[in-house]
């Protein structure tokens, strides 16, 4: 099975920054659109950012978060700046094959923004 392993979460103060990483194991990493989602307690899991042919962001994070990928290293990053308490959630990495729709999820990494 494909494995996605997130890292880089933690506790930060409002206005701080974190850089999340998602290390993937699939053999054809470049054929997958990669995305970050988040889920706060009691809330639905929602898309934060996606990178494939295009790059998309949730309105709530535009201008603050940046998604990027290193296809050679099979890593997807989410640079998170000017963090707000409402960014607190478990952040999940997703890989979706561009052609056949196969998708995979990581186990998540906790991001807590609090003073």
N, C-alpha and C positions, 0 to 999 in steps of 0.2 A: 504494500500500500504506500501511497504517497504520504510523506510526513512533512508537516509545516510546523516549525517551532518558533514561537514568538519570544522576544526578549526585549529588555530595555525599560519595562514599566517600573513604577515606583511611586513614592510620595514626593510631591513637589508643592511649593507655595504658589498661590495665584500670581500670574505674570511670568512664571518660570517656564523652562523648556525641557522636553524629553525627546529622544530619538529612539523610536521603536524599530526593531529589526525582525524580519521573518525569513528564516532560512528554510529553503525548500529542497526536496530530494528527487523530484521528477526528472526524467531523462531529457525531456523536451521543454525546458522551462520557458523558452521564448514563445512557445505556442499557447501559453496561458495568459489570460488577463488576470492581473493581481489586484486585490483590493483589501482595504481595511474596513472593518465594521466595529461597532461598539454596542455594548448593552449594559445599562445601569440597572441596579436592582429594581424589579417590578416593571421595567420598561421593555419594549420590543427591541430586538437587535436591528440596528440601522446602519446603512452605508455611510461611511465617512469619506473615503477617497478611493478612486479606482484608476489604474493605469493599464492601458492596453494600446489600441490604436490612438485613442484619445485619453485625456486625463480629466477626470471629473471629481468634484468636491461637493460635499454637503454645504448648503448656504451658511450653516452655523460655524464652519471652520475655514471658509474661504479667506485668504489673506493671512491665515495663521498657521495652517498645516501644509506640508508639501510631501507628496508621495513620489518616490523614485525607485528605480530598480537597477540592479547590476546583473545582467544576464549571465555573464561569465561566472560569477560567484553564486548565482541562484539566490539572491537576497533581495527582498523588498524592504524599503525603509519608509517610515512615516516620521518626518520631522515636525514636531509639535511645539509651536512658540506661543507666547502670551497665553498660557493655559488659564482656564477659568474653572471654578468649582463645578460648573455644569458639564465639563469635560470628563468628570470622574466616571469611570466605567471599566469594564473588562473589554479590552481591544483584541479583536480576532482577525487573523489573516485568512483570506480566501484565495484559492486558485481556481480559475474556470477555463477549461479548454476552449479555444476560440472556435473550433469546428464541430466537435462532437458533444459539447456541453458537460463533459465530466467535470466535477468540481470537488474540492477538498477544503477542509477547515483545520486550522490549528486549534490548540487548547486554550489560547487566550493569555493575555498578560494584563495584570491589574494596573490601572493608572488612577491615582488618587490626588486630587488637587485640593489642598486645604491648608489654612494657616495654622 
